[in-house]
Structures are given as structure tokens and as C-alpha cells.
Amino acid sequence: MTHIIESYLAKSTNAITSKQRKRGNASAMADARIKHCKRCNLCWEKSLNFDNKKSKKDMFSYYNNFPSFGKVKEMCPKCIRLQENS
Ligand SMILES: [Zn+2]
């Protein structure tokens, strides 16, 4: 899996673009966790399957050009953070 991930505390306000989202048999399950943020218009998910157990920071994946149809509408952590800081 080559999903580009970004930490919750990342300061960048730019959306990370996944250059190539690989398709695999796990994609269907992964899709169920993916949510759509209406604020930045990106799909995102909390990344639980990455080897970041040692990290105390939650990791999130952002998907650009990802179909938002049928996805749960939920503001992403990055936008929540921006909103809280504004
Ligand atoms: Zn967002």
C-alpha cells in the first residue's frame, strides 16, 4: 500500500494528492471507513493499518479525486483543527 499519509498535527493546509491509488482486494473494506469532508472536499480515513503503533499520533489518509458518492459526510481532522484555530 502506498497511500500517502499525513499526521494529524501536520501544519500544511494543502491537501496531499495520492498520485496513484492502488486497487486491491482490501479497497472495498477500506472504502467503508472513508469519509468525505465537505470543507476541503476531500475524502479521508483514519489510518489504522499502518505500522505506526509506536506513534502516539493518529494518522490519516487523504484521497484526492476519490468519489465522494455515498460517503459519510464528516469534517476531516485537519479542517477541524483549522476551524478550532480560527
Ligand atoms: Zn477537510
PDB file of the backbone (N, CA, C, O) and the ligand in Angstrom, with CONECT records:
HET     ZN  A 101       1
ATOM      1  N   MET A   1       0.848  -1.187   0.000  1.00  0.00           N
ATOM      2  CA  MET A   1       0.000   0.000   0.000  1.00  0.00           C
ATOM      3  C   MET A   1       0.883   1.237   0.000  1.00  0.00           C
ATOM      4  O   MET A   1       1.844   1.334   0.763  1.00  0.00           O
ATOM      5  N   THR A   2       0.552   2.149  -0.841  1.00  0.00           N
ATOM      6  CA  THR A   2       1.378   3.341  -0.933  1.00  0.00           C
ATOM      7  C   THR A   2       0.572   4.592  -0.671  1.00  0.00           C
ATOM      8  O   THR A   2       0.857   5.660  -1.211  1.00  0.00           O
ATOM      9  N   HIS A   3      -0.430   4.445   0.157  1.00  0.00           N
ATOM     10  CA  HIS A   3      -1.209   5.626   0.496  1.00  0.00           C
ATOM     11  C   HIS A   3      -0.311   6.670   1.143  1.00  0.00           C
ATOM     12  O   HIS A   3       0.526   6.369   1.994  1.00  0.00           O
ATOM     13  N   ILE A   4      -0.510   7.869   0.722  1.00  0.00           N
ATOM     14  CA  ILE A   4       0.238   8.951   1.332  1.00  0.00           C
ATOM     15  C   ILE A   4      -0.480   9.355   2.605  1.00  0.00           C
ATOM     16  O   ILE A   4      -1.682   9.621   2.601  1.00  0.00           O
ATOM     17  N   ILE A   5       0.249   9.397   3.658  1.00  0.00           N
ATOM     18  CA  ILE A   5      -0.383   9.692   4.936  1.00  0.00           C
ATOM     19  C   ILE A   5       0.156  10.988   5.496  1.00  0.00           C
ATOM     20  O   ILE A   5       1.249  11.445   5.160  1.00  0.00           O
ATOM     21  N   GLU A   6      -0.644  11.550   6.352  1.00  0.00           N
ATOM     22  CA  GLU A   6      -0.248  12.802   6.960  1.00  0.00           C
ATOM     23  C   GLU A   6      -0.665  12.780   8.413  1.00  0.00           C
ATOM     24  O   GLU A   6      -1.758  12.326   8.752  1.00  0.00           O
ATOM     25  N   SER A   7       0.180  13.253   9.234  1.00  0.00           N
ATOM     26  CA  SER A   7      -0.156  13.215  10.645  1.00  0.00           C
ATOM     27  C   SER A   7      -1.206  14.257  10.971  1.00  0.00           C
ATOM     28  O   SER A   7      -1.363  15.266  10.284  1.00  0.00           O
ATOM     29  N   TYR A   8      -1.897  13.978  12.017  1.00  0.00           N
ATOM     30  CA  TYR A   8      -2.962  14.869  12.479  1.00  0.00           C
ATOM     31  C   TYR A   8      -2.408  16.241  12.790  1.00  0.00           C
ATOM     32  O   TYR A   8      -3.099  17.245  12.619  1.00  0.00           O
ATOM     33  N   LEU A   9      -1.199  16.292  13.233  1.00  0.00           N
ATOM     34  CA  LEU A   9      -0.624  17.552  13.674  1.00  0.00           C
ATOM     35  C   LEU A   9       0.109  18.290  12.569  1.00  0.00           C
ATOM     36  O   LEU A   9       0.706  19.341  12.804  1.00  0.00           O
ATOM     37  N   ALA A  10       0.065  17.753  11.398  1.00  0.00           N
ATOM     38  CA  ALA A  10       0.755  18.412  10.301  1.00  0.00           C
ATOM     39  C   ALA A  10       0.202  19.819  10.104  1.00  0.00           C
ATOM     40  O   ALA A  10      -1.004  20.045  10.202  1.00  0.00           O
ATOM     41  N   LYS A  11       1.084  20.741   9.829  1.00  0.00           N
ATOM     42  CA  LYS A  11       0.652  22.127   9.723  1.00  0.00           C
ATOM     43  C   LYS A  11       0.266  22.519   8.310  1.00  0.00           C
ATOM     44  O   LYS A  11      -0.346  23.564   8.085  1.00  0.00           O
ATOM     45  N   SER A  12       0.624  21.685   7.376  1.00  0.00           N
ATOM     46  CA  SER A  12       0.304  22.007   5.995  1.00  0.00           C
ATOM     47  C   SER A  12      -1.188  22.074   5.780  1.00  0.00           C
ATOM     48  O   SER A  12      -1.937  21.218   6.250  1.00  0.00           O
ATOM     49  N   THR A  13      -1.610  23.088   5.072  1.00  0.00           N
ATOM     50  CA  THR A  13      -3.030  23.213   4.779  1.00  0.00           C
ATOM     51  C   THR A  13      -3.342  22.693   3.390  1.00  0.00           C
ATOM     52  O   THR A  13      -4.496  22.693   2.960  1.00  0.00           O
ATOM     53  N   ASN A  14      -2.327  22.259   2.704  1.00  0.00           N
ATOM     54  CA  ASN A  14      -2.539  21.748   1.359  1.00  0.00           C
ATOM     55  C   ASN A  14      -2.904  20.270   1.406  1.00  0.00           C
ATOM     56  O   ASN A  14      -2.334  19.492   2.170  1.00  0.00           O
ATOM     57  N   ALA A  15      -3.827  19.923   0.604  1.00  0.00           N
ATOM     58  CA  ALA A  15      -4.238  18.528   0.546  1.00  0.00           C
ATOM     59  C   ALA A  15      -3.171  17.706  -0.153  1.00  0.00           C
ATOM     60  O   ALA A  15      -2.595  18.112  -1.162  1.00  0.00           O
ATOM     61  N   ILE A  16      -2.940  16.594   0.391  1.00  0.00           N
ATOM     62  CA  ILE A  16      -1.980  15.691  -0.227  1.00  0.00           C
ATOM     63  C   ILE A  16      -2.683  14.895  -1.312  1.00  0.00           C
ATOM     64  O   ILE A  16      -3.769  14.348  -1.120  1.00  0.00           O
ATOM     65  N   THR A  17      -2.044  14.854  -2.416  1.00  0.00           N
ATOM     66  CA  THR A  17      -2.625  14.135  -3.536  1.00  0.00           C
ATOM     67  C   THR A  17      -2.022  12.752  -3.644  1.00  0.00           C
ATOM     68  O   THR A  17      -0.805  12.573  -3.685  1.00  0.00           O
ATOM     69  N   SER A  18      -2.880  11.825  -3.687  1.00  0.00           N
ATOM     70  CA  SER A  18      -2.425  10.458  -3.912  1.00  0.00           C
ATOM     71  C   SER A  18      -2.223  10.272  -5.403  1.00  0.00           C
ATOM     72  O   SER A  18      -3.183  10.245  -6.174  1.00  0.00           O
ATOM     73  N   LYS A  19      -0.984  10.145  -5.798  1.00  0.00           N
ATOM     74  CA  LYS A  19      -0.684  10.098  -7.230  1.00  0.00           C
ATOM     75  C   LYS A  19      -1.311   8.863  -7.873  1.00  0.00           C
ATOM     76  O   LYS A  19      -1.819   8.905  -8.994  1.00  0.00           O
ATOM     77  N   GLN A  20      -1.258   7.818  -7.159  1.00  0.00           N
ATOM     78  CA  GLN A  20      -1.802   6.589  -7.726  1.00  0.00           C
ATOM     79  C   GLN A  20      -2.364   5.731  -6.608  1.00  0.00           C
ATOM     80  O   GLN A  20      -1.637   5.195  -5.771  1.00  0.00           O
ATOM     81  N   ARG A  21      -3.674   5.622  -6.627  1.00  0.00           N
ATOM     82  CA  ARG A  21      -4.296   4.812  -5.597  1.00  0.00           C
ATOM     83  C   ARG A  21      -4.402   3.379  -6.094  1.00  0.00           C
ATOM     84  O   ARG A  21      -5.167   3.070  -7.007  1.00  0.00           O
ATOM     85  N   LYS A  22      -3.644   2.546  -5.490  1.00  0.00           N
ATOM     86  CA  LYS A  22      -3.629   1.159  -5.938  1.00  0.00           C
ATOM     87  C   LYS A  22      -4.937   0.466  -5.583  1.00  0.00           C
ATOM     88  O   LYS A  22      -5.528   0.681  -4.525  1.00  0.00           O
ATOM     89  N   ARG A  23      -5.343  -0.347  -6.492  1.00  0.00           N
ATOM     90  CA  ARG A  23      -6.556  -1.101  -6.267  1.00  0.00           C
ATOM     91  C   ARG A  23      -6.197  -2.502  -5.783  1.00  0.00           C
ATOM     92  O   ARG A  23      -5.350  -3.186  -6.358  1.00  0.00           O
ATOM     93  N   GLY A  24      -6.843  -2.889  -4.750  1.00  0.00           N
ATOM     94  CA  GLY A  24      -6.569  -4.216  -4.218  1.00  0.00           C
ATOM     95  C   GLY A  24      -7.820  -4.796  -3.604  1.00  0.00           C
ATOM     96  O   GLY A  24      -8.865  -4.147  -3.563  1.00  0.00           O
ATOM     97  N   ASN A  25      -7.711  -5.987  -3.141  1.00  0.00           N
ATOM     98  CA  ASN A  25      -8.881  -6.635  -2.585  1.00  0.00           C
ATOM     99  C   ASN A  25      -9.280  -6.034  -1.240  1.00  0.00           C
ATOM    100  O   ASN A  25     -10.346  -6.344  -0.707  1.00  0.00           O
ATOM    101  N   ALA A  26      -8.440  -5.193  -0.706  1.00  0.00           N
ATOM    102  CA  ALA A  26      -8.762  -4.564   0.562  1.00  0.00           C
ATOM    103  C   ALA A  26      -9.473  -3.233   0.360  1.00  0.00           C
ATOM    104  O   ALA A  26      -9.911  -2.603   1.323  1.00  0.00           O
ATOM    105  N   SER A  27      -9.584  -2.812  -0.883  1.00  0.00           N
ATOM    106  CA  SER A  27     -10.126  -1.489  -1.142  1.00  0.00           C
ATOM    107  C   SER A  27     -11.583  -1.392  -0.720  1.00  0.00           C
ATOM    108  O   SER A  27     -12.019  -0.354  -0.222  1.00  0.00           O
ATOM    109  N   ALA A  28     -12.328  -2.453  -0.913  1.00  0.00           N
ATOM    110  CA  ALA A  28     -13.746  -2.414  -0.567  1.00  0.00           C
ATOM    111  C   ALA A  28     -13.923  -2.201   0.922  1.00  0.00           C
ATOM    112  O   ALA A  28     -14.772  -1.421   1.352  1.00  0.00           O
ATOM    113  N   MET A  29     -13.138  -2.880   1.686  1.00  0.00           N
ATOM    114  CA  MET A  29     -13.235  -2.706   3.130  1.00  0.00           C
ATOM    115  C   MET A  29     -12.755  -1.326   3.537  1.00  0.00           C
ATOM    116  O   MET A  29     -13.325  -0.692   4.426  1.00  0.00           O
ATOM    117  N   ALA A  30     -11.716  -0.876   2.889  1.00  0.00           N
ATOM    118  CA  ALA A  30     -11.166   0.430   3.218  1.00  0.00           C
ATOM    119  C   ALA A  30     -12.170   1.529   2.902  1.00  0.00           C
ATOM    120  O   ALA A  30     -12.277   2.519   3.626  1.00  0.00           O
ATOM    121  N   ASP A  31     -12.898   1.339   1.815  1.00  0.00           N
ATOM    122  CA  ASP A  31     -13.854   2.354   1.414  1.00  0.00           C
ATOM    123  C   ASP A  31     -14.897   2.614   2.491  1.00  0.00           C
ATOM    124  O   ASP A  31     -15.389   3.734   2.630  1.00  0.00           O
ATOM    125  N   ALA A  32     -15.227   1.595   3.238  1.00  0.00           N
ATOM    126  CA  ALA A  32     -16.254   1.739   4.266  1.00  0.00           C
ATOM    127  C   ALA A  32     -15.818   2.703   5.357  1.00  0.00           C
ATOM    128  O   ALA A  32     -16.649   3.286   6.054  1.00  0.00           O
ATOM    129  N   ARG A  33     -14.541   2.862   5.496  1.00  0.00           N
ATOM    130  CA  ARG A  33     -14.046   3.752   6.554  1.00  0.00           C
ATOM    131  C   ARG A  33     -13.811   5.166   6.035  1.00  0.00           C
ATOM    132  O   ARG A  33     -13.591   6.101   6.805  1.00  0.00           O
ATOM    133  N   ILE A  34     -13.862   5.298   4.731  1.00  0.00           N
ATOM    134  CA  ILE A  34     -13.535   6.586   4.149  1.00  0.00           C
ATOM    135  C   ILE A  34     -14.695   7.553   4.287  1.00  0.00           C
ATOM    136  O   ILE A  34     -15.847   7.211   4.018  1.00  0.00           O
ATOM    137  N   LYS A  35     -14.379   8.749   4.705  1.00  0.00           N
ATOM    138  CA  LYS A  35     -15.388   9.777   4.878  1.00  0.00           C
ATOM    139  C   LYS A  35     -15.081  10.943   3.966  1.00  0.00           C
ATOM    140  O   LYS A  35     -13.967  11.108   3.469  1.00  0.00           O
ATOM    141  N   HIS A  36     -16.106  11.741   3.767  1.00  0.00           N
ATOM    142  CA  HIS A  36     -15.947  12.867   2.849  1.00  0.00           C
ATOM    143  C   HIS A  36     -16.089  14.177   3.611  1.00  0.00           C
ATOM    144  O   HIS A  36     -17.109  14.440   4.248  1.00  0.00           O
ATOM    145  N   CYS A  37     -15.053  14.983   3.531  1.00  0.00           N
ATOM    146  CA  CYS A  37     -15.079  16.282   4.191  1.00  0.00           C
ATOM    147  C   CYS A  37     -15.601  17.321   3.211  1.00  0.00           C
ATOM    148  O   CYS A  37     -15.028  17.529   2.142  1.00  0.00           O
ATOM    149  N   LYS A  38     -16.693  17.968   3.587  1.00  0.00           N
ATOM    150  CA  LYS A  38     -17.282  18.964   2.697  1.00  0.00           C
ATOM    151  C   LYS A  38     -16.500  20.263   2.725  1.00  0.00           C
ATOM    152  O   LYS A  38     -16.614  21.087   1.817  1.00  0.00           O
ATOM    153  N   ARG A  39     -15.715  20.442   3.758  1.00  0.00           N
ATOM    154  CA  ARG A  39     -14.975  21.699   3.886  1.00  0.00           C
ATOM    155  C   ARG A  39     -13.826  21.772   2.869  1.00  0.00           C
ATOM    156  O   ARG A  39     -13.675  22.766   2.160  1.00  0.00           O
ATOM    157  N   CYS A  40     -13.036  20.722   2.812  1.00  0.00           N
ATOM    158  CA  CYS A  40     -11.919  20.716   1.864  1.00  0.00           C
ATOM    159  C   CYS A  40     -12.228  19.840   0.657  1.00  0.00           C
ATOM    160  O   CYS A  40     -11.425  19.732  -0.270  1.00  0.00           O
ATOM    161  N   ASN A  41     -13.384  19.227   0.681  1.00  0.00           N
ATOM    162  CA  ASN A  41     -13.832  18.418  -0.450  1.00  0.00           C
ATOM    163  C   ASN A  41     -12.893  17.261  -0.747  1.00  0.00           C
ATOM    164  O   ASN A  41     -12.668  16.907  -1.904  1.00  0.00           O
ATOM    165  N   LEU A  42     -12.361  16.690   0.293  1.00  0.00           N
ATOM    166  CA  LEU A  42     -11.501  15.529   0.129  1.00  0.00           C
ATOM    167  C   LEU A  42     -12.072  14.362   0.913  1.00  0.00           C
ATOM    168  O   LEU A  42     -12.763  14.535   1.917  1.00  0.00           O
ATOM    169  N   CYS A  43     -11.770  13.197   0.436  1.00  0.00           N
ATOM    170  CA  CYS A  43     -12.121  12.000   1.188  1.00  0.00           C
ATOM    171  C   CYS A  43     -10.941  11.637   2.087  1.00  0.00           C
ATOM    172  O   CYS A  43      -9.778  11.827   1.733  1.00  0.00           O
ATOM    173  N   TRP A  44     -11.274  11.121   3.232  1.00  0.00           N
ATOM    174  CA  TRP A  44     -10.207  10.820   4.182  1.00  0.00           C
ATOM    175  C   TRP A  44     -10.614   9.627   5.031  1.00  0.00           C
ATOM    176  O   TRP A  44     -11.780   9.235   5.086  1.00  0.00           O
ATOM    177  N   GLU A  45      -9.629   9.077   5.678  1.00  0.00           N
ATOM    178  CA  GLU A  45      -9.910   7.999   6.613  1.00  0.00           C
ATOM    179  C   GLU A  45      -8.834   7.967   7.671  1.00  0.00           C
ATOM    180  O   GLU A  45      -7.700   8.393   7.452  1.00  0.00           O
ATOM    181  N   LYS A  46      -9.206   7.466   8.795  1.00  0.00           N
ATOM    182  CA  LYS A  46      -8.229   7.269   9.846  1.00  0.00           C
ATOM    183  C   LYS A  46      -7.445   6.014   9.514  1.00  0.00           C
ATOM    184  O   LYS A  46      -8.018   4.965   9.220  1.00  0.00           O
ATOM    185  N   SER A  47      -6.156   6.135   9.564  1.00  0.00           N
ATOM    186  CA  SER A  47      -5.314   5.033   9.141  1.00  0.00           C
ATOM    187  C   SER A  47      -4.952   4.162  10.335  1.00  0.00           C
ATOM    188  O   SER A  47      -4.144   4.532  11.187  1.00  0.00           O
ATOM    189  N   LEU A  48      -5.564   3.024  10.362  1.00  0.00           N
ATOM    190  CA  LEU A  48      -5.338   2.127  11.489  1.00  0.00           C
ATOM    191  C   LEU A  48      -4.404   0.989  11.133  1.00  0.00           C
ATOM    192  O   LEU A  48      -3.903   0.289  12.012  1.00  0.00           O
ATOM    193  N   ASN A  49      -4.174   0.806   9.862  1.00  0.00           N
ATOM    194  CA  ASN A  49      -3.441  -0.373   9.425  1.00  0.00           C
ATOM    195  C   ASN A  49      -1.976  -0.101   9.138  1.00  0.00           C
ATOM    196  O   ASN A  49      -1.240  -0.977   8.684  1.00  0.00           O
ATOM    197  N   PHE A  50      -1.576   1.105   9.405  1.00  0.00           N
ATOM    198  CA  PHE A  50      -0.176   1.397   9.161  1.00  0.00           C
ATOM    199  C   PHE A  50       0.664   1.020  10.375  1.00  0.00           C
ATOM    200  O   PHE A  50       0.166   0.908  11.495  1.00  0.00           O
ATOM    201  N   ASP A  51       1.917   0.833  10.122  1.00  0.00           N
ATOM    202  CA  ASP A  51       2.809   0.424  11.200  1.00  0.00           C
ATOM    203  C   ASP A  51       3.229   1.637  12.014  1.00  0.00           C
ATOM    204  O   ASP A  51       4.399   2.020  12.051  1.00  0.00           O
ATOM    205  N   ASN A  52       2.259   2.212  12.647  1.00  0.00           N
ATOM    206  CA  ASN A  52       2.553   3.401  13.443  1.00  0.00           C
ATOM    207  C   ASN A  52       2.106   3.199  14.883  1.00  0.00           C
ATOM    208  O   ASN A  52       1.751   4.143  15.588  1.00  0.00           O
ATOM    209  N   LYS A  53       2.135   1.967  15.283  1.00  0.00           N
ATOM    210  CA  LYS A  53       1.685   1.677  16.646  1.00  0.00           C
ATOM    211  C   LYS A  53       2.589   2.338  17.684  1.00  0.00           C
ATOM    212  O   LYS A  53       2.192   2.616  18.815  1.00  0.00           O
ATOM    213  N   LYS A  54       3.807   2.571  17.247  1.00  0.00           N
ATOM    214  CA  LYS A  54       4.737   3.203  18.175  1.00  0.00           C
ATOM    215  C   LYS A  54       4.455   4.694  18.307  1.00  0.00           C
ATOM    216  O   LYS A  54       4.852   5.346  19.273  1.00  0.00           O
ATOM    217  N   SER A  55       3.772   5.195  17.326  1.00  0.00           N
ATOM    218  CA  SER A  55       3.469   6.620  17.340  1.00  0.00           C
ATOM    219  C   SER A  55       2.213   6.885  18.138  1.00  0.00           C
ATOM    220  O   SER A  55       1.251   6.119  18.075  1.00  0.00           O
ATOM    221  N   LYS A  56       2.224   7.937  18.865  1.00  0.00           N
ATOM    222  CA  LYS A  56       1.057   8.303  19.660  1.00  0.00           C
ATOM    223  C   LYS A  56       0.095   9.171  18.864  1.00  0.00           C
ATOM    224  O   LYS A  56      -1.027   9.446  19.292  1.00  0.00           O
ATOM    225  N   LYS A  57       0.561   9.594  17.701  1.00  0.00           N
ATOM    226  CA  LYS A  57      -0.266  10.461  16.882  1.00  0.00           C
ATOM    227  C   LYS A  57      -1.142   9.631  15.958  1.00  0.00           C
ATOM    228  O   LYS A  57      -0.696   8.646  15.368  1.00  0.00           O
ATOM    229  N   ASP A  58      -2.364  10.037  15.848  1.00  0.00           N
ATOM    230  CA  ASP A  58      -3.240   9.377  14.893  1.00  0.00           C
ATOM    231  C   ASP A  58      -2.832   9.771  13.484  1.00  0.00           C
ATOM    232  O   ASP A  58      -2.447  10.912  13.227  1.00  0.00           O
ATOM    233  N   MET A  59      -2.920   8.830  12.599  1.00  0.00           N
ATOM    234  CA  MET A  59      -2.562   9.093  11.216  1.00  0.00           C
ATOM    235  C   MET A  59      -3.815   9.070  10.350  1.00  0.00           C
ATOM    236  O   MET A  59      -4.750   8.309  10.599  1.00  0.00           O
ATOM    237  N   PHE A  60      -3.811   9.911   9.341  1.00  0.00           N
ATOM    238  CA  PHE A  60      -4.952   9.977   8.457  1.00  0.00           C
ATOM    239  C   PHE A  60      -4.501   9.951   7.007  1.00  0.00           C
ATOM    240  O   PHE A  60      -3.463  10.506   6.648  1.00  0.00           O
ATOM    241  N   SER A  61      -5.281   9.312   6.209  1.00  0.00           N
ATOM    242  CA  SER A  61      -5.004   9.284   4.776  1.00  0.00           C
ATOM    243  C   SER A  61      -5.997  10.180   4.066  1.00  0.00           C
ATOM    244  O   SER A  61      -7.181  10.211   4.403  1.00  0.00           O
ATOM    245  N   TYR A  62      -5.506  10.901   3.088  1.00  0.00           N
ATOM    246  CA  TYR A  62      -6.371  11.758   2.286  1.00  0.00           C
ATOM    247  C   TYR A  62      -6.371  11.265   0.851  1.00  0.00           C
ATOM    248  O   TYR A  62      -5.332  10.907   0.296  1.00  0.00           O
ATOM    249  N   TYR A  63      -7.542  11.254   0.273  1.00  0.00           N
ATOM    250  CA  TYR A  63      -7.653  10.778  -1.089  1.00  0.00           C
ATOM    251  C   TYR A  63      -8.205  11.883  -1.972  1.00  0.00           C
ATOM    252  O   TYR A  63      -9.335  12.342  -1.799  1.00  0.00           O
ATOM    253  N   ASN A  64      -7.390  12.291  -2.910  1.00  0.00           N
ATOM    254  CA  ASN A  64      -7.860  13.258  -3.888  1.00  0.00           C
ATOM    255  C   ASN A  64      -8.462  12.497  -5.059  1.00  0.00           C
ATOM    256  O   ASN A  64      -8.090  11.356  -5.335  1.00  0.00           O
ATOM    257  N   ASN A  65      -9.380  13.134  -5.728  1.00  0.00           N
ATOM    258  CA  ASN A  65     -10.034  12.505  -6.876  1.00  0.00           C
ATOM    259  C   ASN A  65     -10.705  11.187  -6.482  1.00  0.00           C
ATOM    260  O   ASN A  65     -10.753  10.233  -7.259  1.00  0.00           O
ATOM    261  N   PHE A  66     -11.201  11.168  -5.294  1.00  0.00           N
ATOM    262  CA  PHE A  66     -11.872   9.972  -4.817  1.00  0.00           C
ATOM    263  C   PHE A  66     -13.366  10.225  -4.833  1.00  0.00           C
ATOM    264  O   PHE A  66     -13.819  11.265  -4.355  1.00  0.00           O
ATOM    265  N   PRO A  67     -14.141   9.299  -5.371  1.00  0.00           N
ATOM    266  CA  PRO A  67     -15.585   9.526  -5.434  1.00  0.00           C
ATOM    267  C   PRO A  67     -16.191   9.652  -4.046  1.00  0.00           C
ATOM    268  O   PRO A  67     -16.040   8.774  -3.197  1.00  0.00           O
ATOM    269  N   SER A  68     -16.874  10.759  -3.839  1.00  0.00           N
ATOM    270  CA  SER A  68     -17.444  11.022  -2.520  1.00  0.00           C
ATOM    271  C   SER A  68     -18.862  10.488  -2.411  1.00  0.00           C
ATOM    272  O   SER A  68     -19.487  10.560  -1.353  1.00  0.00           O
ATOM    273  N   PHE A  69     -19.355   9.957  -3.504  1.00  0.00           N
ATOM    274  CA  PHE A  69     -20.732   9.475  -3.516  1.00  0.00           C
ATOM    275  C   PHE A  69     -20.929   8.391  -2.467  1.00  0.00           C
ATOM    276  O   PHE A  69     -20.202   7.398  -2.424  1.00  0.00           O
ATOM    277  N   GLY A  70     -21.913   8.605  -1.640  1.00  0.00           N
ATOM    278  CA  GLY A  70     -22.254   7.589  -0.658  1.00  0.00           C
ATOM    279  C   GLY A  70     -21.384   7.592   0.580  1.00  0.00           C
ATOM    280  O   GLY A  70     -21.591   6.811   1.508  1.00  0.00           O
ATOM    281  N   LYS A  71     -20.403   8.485   0.579  1.00  0.00           N
ATOM    282  CA  LYS A  71     -19.521   8.523   1.730  1.00  0.00           C
ATOM    283  C   LYS A  71     -20.144   9.321   2.867  1.00  0.00           C
ATOM    284  O   LYS A  71     -20.926  10.244   2.641  1.00  0.00           O
ATOM    285  N   VAL A  72     -19.793   8.959   4.063  1.00  0.00           N
ATOM    286  CA  VAL A  72     -20.265   9.689   5.227  1.00  0.00           C
ATOM    287  C   VAL A  72     -19.677  11.096   5.208  1.00  0.00           C
ATOM    288  O   VAL A  72     -18.478  11.283   4.998  1.00  0.00           O
ATOM    289  N   LYS A  73     -20.527  12.058   5.427  1.00  0.00           N
ATOM    290  CA  LYS A  73     -20.061  13.441   5.430  1.00  0.00           C
ATOM    291  C   LYS A  73     -19.563  13.794   6.829  1.00  0.00           C
ATOM    292  O   LYS A  73     -20.334  13.929   7.779  1.00  0.00           O
ATOM    293  N   GLU A  74     -18.270  13.933   6.911  1.00  0.00           N
ATOM    294  CA  GLU A  74     -17.695  14.263   8.207  1.00  0.00           C
ATOM    295  C   GLU A  74     -16.450  15.106   8.000  1.00  0.00           C
ATOM    296  O   GLU A  74     -15.589  14.784   7.182  1.00  0.00           O
ATOM    297  N   MET A  75     -16.374  16.170   8.743  1.00  0.00           N
ATOM    298  CA  MET A  75     -15.233  17.060   8.597  1.00  0.00           C
ATOM    299  C   MET A  75     -13.958  16.328   9.001  1.00  0.00           C
ATOM    300  O   MET A  75     -13.917  15.626  10.012  1.00  0.00           O
ATOM    301  N   CYS A  76     -12.932  16.507   8.198  1.00  0.00           N
ATOM    302  CA  CYS A  76     -11.685  15.812   8.470  1.00  0.00           C
ATOM    303  C   CYS A  76     -10.947  16.491   9.629  1.00  0.00           C
ATOM    304  O   CYS A  76     -11.178  17.664   9.924  1.00  0.00           O
ATOM    305  N   PRO A  77     -10.078  15.753  10.265  1.00  0.00           N
ATOM    306  CA  PRO A  77      -9.350  16.294  11.421  1.00  0.00           C
ATOM    307  C   PRO A  77      -8.577  17.564  11.101  1.00  0.00           C
ATOM    308  O   PRO A  77      -8.429  18.446  11.948  1.00  0.00           O
ATOM    309  N   LYS A  78      -8.094  17.647   9.889  1.00  0.00           N
ATOM    310  CA  LYS A  78      -7.316  18.822   9.508  1.00  0.00           C
ATOM    311  C   LYS A  78      -8.203  20.067   9.479  1.00  0.00           C
ATOM    312  O   LYS A  78      -7.809  21.141   9.934  1.00  0.00           O
ATOM    313  N   CYS A  79      -9.404  19.897   8.936  1.00  0.00           N
ATOM    314  CA  CYS A  79     -10.318  21.026   8.879  1.00  0.00           C
ATOM    315  C   CYS A  79     -10.852  21.376  10.272  1.00  0.00           C
ATOM    316  O   CYS A  79     -11.071  22.544  10.593  1.00  0.00           O
ATOM    317  N   ILE A  80     -11.051  20.366  11.069  1.00  0.00           N
ATOM    318  CA  ILE A  80     -11.494  20.615  12.439  1.00  0.00           C
ATOM    319  C   ILE A  80     -10.446  21.443  13.166  1.00  0.00           C
ATOM    320  O   ILE A  80     -10.754  22.375  13.908  1.00  0.00           O
ATOM    321  N   ARG A  81      -9.211  21.071  12.928  1.00  0.00           N
ATOM    322  CA  ARG A  81      -8.112  21.779  13.571  1.00  0.00           C
ATOM    323  C   ARG A  81      -8.049  23.233  13.079  1.00  0.00           C
ATOM    324  O   ARG A  81      -7.847  24.165  13.858  1.00  0.00           O
ATOM    325  N   LEU A  82      -8.227  23.391  11.774  1.00  0.00           N
ATOM    326  CA  LEU A  82      -8.193  24.737  11.213  1.00  0.00           C
ATOM    327  C   LEU A  82      -9.327  25.577  11.786  1.00  0.00           C
ATOM    328  O   LEU A  82      -9.163  26.754  12.107  1.00  0.00           O
ATOM    329  N   GLN A  83     -10.470  24.937  11.901  1.00  0.00           N
ATOM    330  CA  GLN A  83     -11.637  25.656  12.393  1.00  0.00           C
ATOM    331  C   GLN A  83     -11.443  26.065  13.848  1.00  0.00           C
ATOM    332  O   GLN A  83     -11.845  27.154  14.259  1.00  0.00           O
ATOM    333  N   GLU A  84     -10.832  25.195  14.604  1.00  0.00           N
ATOM    334  CA  GLU A  84     -10.608  25.482  16.018  1.00  0.00           C
ATOM    335  C   GLU A  84      -9.590  26.607  16.197  1.00  0.00           C
ATOM    336  O   GLU A  84      -9.633  27.355  17.173  1.00  0.00           O
ATOM    337  N   ASN A  85      -8.688  26.706  15.245  1.00  0.00           N
ATOM    338  CA  ASN A  85      -7.645  27.719  15.345  1.00  0.00           C
ATOM    339  C   ASN A  85      -8.085  29.065  14.791  1.00  0.00           C
ATOM    340  O   ASN A  85      -7.410  30.077  14.983  1.00  0.00           O
ATOM    341  N   SER A  86      -9.195  29.072  14.118  1.00  0.00           N
ATOM    342  CA  SER A  86      -9.620  30.315  13.509  1.00  0.00           C
ATOM    343  C   SER A  86     -10.487  31.123  14.460  1.00  0.00           C
ATOM    344  O   SER A  86     -10.939  32.212  14.109  1.00  0.00           O
TER     345      SER A  86
HETATM  346 ZN    ZN A 101     -11.348  18.680   5.363  1.00  0.00          ZN2+
END
